[in-house]
Amino acid sequence: MFSEVKEGTTRILIPTQTTKSIFYNPLMELCRDIDIAGIAAFVSSLPSQKIPLTYIDALAATGVRGVRVAKEVGLRVVINDRSSSAYEVINRNIKRNAVEERAKAYNENANVLLLQNKYDLVDLDPFGTPVPFLDAACKSAKKLLLITATDTAPLCGAHSGGLRKYDAKPLNTEYHKEMATRILLGKVTRDLCKYDKAIQPLLSYSKAHFVRLIARVEKGAKKADDCMKRLGFIAHCFSCGNRFAFSCSDLMELKVEKKCEVCGAKIHIAGPLYINTIKQKGFCERVHNELGKRTLGKKKEAMKIVETSINELDIPFFYEHHAICKALKVPPSSISSLINALQSSGFSASRTHFSDTAFKTNARMEEIKSILKA
């Protein structure tokens, strides 16, 4: 039995009872809305193409994302799922939206399909970790990678598995959502570099139970080498909250202290992870414009995420306002007034999309505490 749902301007048949083989997650509509605007913004920035761009939704389930890309963006789309029952639903949804000329369904192993073919835009949206499909996706992608991870516990450091799956050690800090995003970016960076490809993050964000990356892929060994220099580590003191980022070369040259320079407690290290900027401001502005002119179910929430990302400082961690105030036993002011106070003191400061009660700043923890106590 099936029912119909509408996302954007697309109508999709979904099973009345979700199964493992035909999975539809309504909570990911927000992600798909941002994707539609993001893909449209990316395609519009490219020179005119003689050959139509190709997009693959490699793990499609009902095919909602791929069908939306075909209908709402107009790309040539491959929509794949290994499940034969999902394949049948995908075909029905392609016909339901009259995109047969642009969309084709496949019933293949995603890794086999990606290794046999190259696509301009490669999209991985698995149930759980993208790691089993990441190498093939990195080899296949020519221009853009879109990747989701929903196994946030190992990425955040809440559960073990970060080192085993992502070749990186996370720390369970209050900025764990950003750490998860940057560890995933670090893993994608290293996998792309194996094929002499470099990553340029265009929009990276985390919401609820997932991390989502939209990243440009650029070819060239020199670019790949330069990209590897954007990897590093975060040092965190769980005693006083002091934290800072440093490059891989600093660790190799043993330039990092083992004890906190503020309180003398042990310093804990997370990484390797991506410590450079995780978004491109111009791209985010184009995505924001695309969101504004489209019919979307999660338009308001999507625009808020992207707008905050536009103005977010490129610092690889953030501070939880209420947590610091609680430790200091002072009543929390508004985030806006704290940001103004930091800026008045000569520091950079901004909100972050990762948390409504957090902020980013280049001020150190002791300087933040001094301003909050004033």
C-alpha positions in Angstrom: 0.0 0.0 0.0 1.2 3.5 -0.9 0.4 7.1 0.0 1.4 10.3 -1.8 3.6 13.1 -0.3 4.6 16.4 -1.8 8.0 17.9 -1.6 8.8 21.1 -3.4 6.8 20.7 -6.7 7.3 17.0 -6.8 4.8 14.3 -5.8 6.2 11.0 -4.5 4.6 7.6 -3.7 5.8 6.2 -0.4 4.9 3.0 1.4 2.3 3.4 4.1 4.7 1.2 6.2 8.4 2.0 5.9 10.6 -1.0 5.3 14.4 -1.3 5.1 14.2 -1.7 1.3 11.9 1.2 0.7 12.8 3.9 3.2 11.3 7.4 3.3 12.4 9.8 6.0 10.2 12.9 6.2 12.7 14.5 8.6 15.1 14.8 5.7 12.8 17.0 3.6 14.8 20.0 5.0 18.0 18.5 3.7 16.4 17.8 0.3 15.1 21.4 0.1 18.6 22.8 0.6 20.0 20.3 -1.9 17.6 21.4 -4.6 18.7 25.0 -4.1 22.3 24.0 -3.7 22.4 22.0 -6.9 20.6 24.7 -8.8 23.1 27.3 -7.5 26.0 25.2 -8.4 24.8 24.4 -11.9 24.0 28.1 -12.6 27.6 29.1 -11.7 29.2 26.7 -14.4 29.9 27.7 -18.0 27.4 26.6 -20.5 27.6 22.8 -21.0 27.4 21.3 -24.5 26.8 17.9 -22.8 24.1 17.8 -20.1 25.4 17.4 -16.6 24.8 14.0 -15.0 23.7 13.4 -11.4 23.4 10.1 -9.5 21.4 9.4 -6.4 23.3 6.2 -5.6 21.2 5.0 -2.6 17.8 6.3 -3.6 15.1 4.2 -1.7 11.9 5.8 -3.0 13.9 8.0 -5.3 12.5 11.3 -3.9 15.8 13.2 -4.1 16.7 12.1 -7.6 13.2 12.7 -9.0 13.2 16.2 -7.4 16.6 17.0 -9.0 15.2 15.8 -12.4 12.0 17.8 -12.1 13.0 20.9 -10.1 16.5 21.4 -11.4 16.3 19.7 -14.8 19.4 17.6 -14.7 19.9 14.2 -16.3 19.5 11.9 -13.4 20.4 8.3 -12.5 18.4 7.0 -9.6 19.7 3.7 -8.1 18.8 1.3 -5.4 19.9 -2.3 -4.9 16.4 -3.3 -3.7 14.2 -4.6 -6.4 11.1 -3.3 -4.6 12.6 0.1 -4.3 13.5 0.0 -8.0 9.9 -0.6 -8.8 8.8 2.4 -6.7 11.5 4.6 -8.2 10.1 3.8 -11.7 6.6 4.7 -10.6 7.7 8.0 -9.2 9.6 8.9 -12.3 6.5 8.3 -14.4 4.3 10.1 -11.8 6.3 13.3 -12.3 6.7 12.9 -16.1 10.5 13.0 -16.0 11.2 9.8 -18.1 13.3 11.8 -20.6 15.7 13.0 -17.8 15.6 10.3 -15.2 16.5 6.6 -15.4 16.2 4.0 -12.6 18.9 1.4 -11.9 18.8 -1.7 -9.7 22.5 -2.1 -9.0 25.1 -2.3 -6.3 26.0 1.4 -5.7 29.7 0.7 -5.6 29.7 -1.2 -8.8 27.7 1.5 -10.6 30.0 4.3 -9.3 33.2 2.4 -10.2 32.0 1.7 -13.7 30.8 5.2 -14.5 31.8 8.8 -13.8 29.1 11.4 -13.0 29.3 15.1 -12.7 27.4 15.2 -9.4 27.5 12.2 -7.0 25.0 12.0 -4.1 25.3 9.6 -1.2 22.5 9.6 1.3 22.8 6.2 3.2 21.1 4.9 6.2 24.0 5.3 8.6 27.6 5.8 7.5 28.6 6.7 3.9 32.1 5.1 4.4 31.3 1.8 2.5 30.5 3.8 -0.6 32.8 6.8 -0.1 35.9 5.5 -2.1 33.8 4.7 -5.1 31.9 8.0 -4.9 35.2 9.9 -4.8 36.6 8.1 -7.8 33.4 8.7 -9.8 32.6 12.4 -9.0 33.8 14.9 -11.5 32.4 18.2 -10.2 30.3 17.9 -7.0 29.9 15.6 -4.1 26.9 15.6 -1.8 27.3 13.3 1.2 25.1 12.6 4.3 26.1 10.8 7.5 23.5 9.8 10.0 25.9 7.8 12.3 26.6 10.9 14.4 27.5 9.1 17.6 30.9 7.8 16.4 31.5 11.0 14.5 30.8 13.1 17.6 32.7 10.9 20.0 29.6 9.8 22.0 30.2 6.2 21.0 33.3 4.3 19.8 33.9 3.8 16.1 35.2 7.2 14.9 38.7 6.0 14.6 37.7 2.7 13.0 35.3 4.2 10.5 36.7 7.6 9.8 40.4 7.3 10.6 40.0 10.1 13.1 39.6 10.5 16.9 36.6 12.7 17.9 36.1 14.2 21.3 32.7 14.4 23.0 32.7 18.2 23.5 29.8 20.7 23.5 30.7 21.5 19.9 30.4 17.9 18.9 28.2 18.6 15.9 30.9 20.7 14.3 33.5 18.2 15.1 31.4 15.5 13.4 31.1 17.7 10.3 34.8 18.4 10.2 35.8 14.7 10.8 33.6 13.7 7.9 35.1 16.4 5.7 38.6 15.2 6.7 37.7 11.6 5.6 36.3 12.8 2.3 39.4 15.0 1.7 41.8 12.0 2.2 39.7 9.7 0.0 39.5 12.3 -2.8 43.3 12.9 -2.7 43.9 9.3 -3.5 42.6 10.1 -7.0 44.4 13.4 -7.3 41.3 15.3 -6.5 40.8 18.2 -4.1 37.7 19.2 -2.1 36.3 22.7 -1.8 33.5 22.7 0.8 30.6 24.9 -0.5 28.1 24.3 2.3 28.5 22.0 5.3 26.0 21.7 8.1 24.6 19.5 10.8 20.9 19.3 11.9 19.2 16.9 14.2 20.5 13.4 13.5 22.6 14.1 10.3 25.6 15.8 8.8 25.4 17.0 5.2 28.2 18.1 2.9 28.0 19.9 -0.5 31.5 20.2 -1.9 33.1 21.0 -5.2 35.6 18.5 -6.6 38.6 19.8 -8.4 41.1 17.7 -10.4 44.9 17.9 -10.0 47.7 16.5 -7.9 48.9 20.0 -6.8 45.4 21.0 -5.7 45.1 17.7 -3.8 48.4 18.3 -2.0 47.3 21.8 -1.1 44.0 20.4 0.2 45.8 18.1 2.5 47.3 21.1 4.2 43.8 22.1 5.4 43.7 19.1 7.7 44.7 19.4 11.3 43.7 18.8 14.9 41.8 20.4 17.8 43.2 20.5 21.3 40.7 20.7 24.1 41.0 21.1 27.8 38.0 19.5 29.6 39.1 21.2 32.9 38.8 24.9 31.9 37.3 24.8 28.4 40.4 26.2 26.6 40.6 25.0 23.0 42.6 25.7 19.8 43.3 24.2 16.4 46.6 23.4 14.9 48.0 21.9 11.6 49.2 18.4 11.0 52.8 19.7 10.6 52.7 21.2 14.1 51.8 17.8 15.6 54.5 16.0 13.5 57.1 18.6 14.7 55.8 18.2 18.3 55.0 21.9 18.7 51.8 21.1 20.7 51.9 21.3 24.5 50.6 18.2 26.4 49.3 20.4 29.2 46.8 23.3 29.1 48.6 26.7 29.1 45.7 28.2 31.1 45.1 25.7 33.9 47.8 23.0 33.6 45.4 20.1 33.1 45.9 17.5 30.4 45.2 18.5 26.8 43.1 16.1 24.7 43.5 15.9 20.9 40.8 15.4 18.3 41.5 14.6 14.6 42.7 14.6 12.0 39.9 16.8 10.7 39.2 19.6 8.3 40.2 22.9 10.0 39.8 25.3 7.1 36.6 27.0 6.0 33.7 24.6 5.6 31.6 26.8 3.3 32.0 29.3 0.5 30.2 32.6 1.2 29.3 33.4 -2.4 27.8 29.9 -3.0 25.7 30.2 0.2 24.4 33.5 -0.9 23.3 32.0 -4.2 21.7 29.1 -2.4 19.8 31.5 -0.1 18.5 33.3 -3.2 17.4 30.0 -4.8 15.6 29.0 -1.6 13.8 32.3 -1.5 12.3 32.0 -5.0 11.2 28.3 -4.8 8.2 26.5 -3.5 9.5 24.4 -0.6 8.0 22.8 2.5 10.9 23.6 4.8 11.8 27.0 3.3 11.9 29.1 6.4 14.2 26.6 8.3 16.4 26.1 5.3 16.9 29.8 4.8 17.8 30.3 8.4 20.5 27.6 8.2 22.0 29.0 5.1 21.8 32.7 6.2 23.6 31.8 9.5 26.2 29.9 7.5 26.9 33.0 5.3 27.9 35.1 8.3 29.5 32.3 10.4 33.1 32.8 11.3 35.6 30.3 9.8 36.7 29.0 13.2 36.7 25.2 13.7 34.8 25.1 17.0 32.2 27.2 19.0 31.3 28.0 22.6 28.1 27.2 24.3 26.9 30.5 26.0 24.8 28.9 28.7 27.3 26.3 29.7 30.0 29.0 30.3 27.6 31.1 32.2 26.6 28.1 34.4 30.2 27.4 35.2 30.8 31.0 36.1 27.5 31.2 38.1 26.4 34.3 36.2 23.0 34.8 34.4 23.3 34.5 30.7 22.8 37.6 28.6 21.4 37.4 25.0 23.7 35.9 22.4 23.4 39.2 20.5 24.6 41.3 23.4 27.5 38.9 24.0 28.6 39.1 20.4 28.4 42.9 20.5 30.5 42.9 23.7 33.1 40.7 22.1 33.3 42.9 19.0 33.5 46.0 21.2 36.5 44.4 22.9 38.3 44.0 19.5 37.4 40.4 18.8 35.6 38.8 15.9 32.3 37.0 16.8 29.3 35.5 15.2 26.4 33.1 15.7 26.7 29.5 14.5 24.1 27.3 12.7 25.2 24.4 14.8 23.5 25.7 17.9 21.0 28.5 18.7 22.7 29.0 22.1 26.3 29.1 20.9 28.7 31.6 19.3 32.0 31.7 17.5 34.9 34.0 18.3 38.7 34.3 18.1 38.8 35.3 21.7 40.2 32.7 24.1 38.2 31.1 26.9 39.7 33.3 29.6 38.9 36.4 27.6 35.3 35.2 27.1 34.9 34.6 30.8 36.3 38.0 31.6 33.7 39.7 29.4 30.9 37.6 30.8 31.9 38.5 34.4 32.1 42.2 33.6 
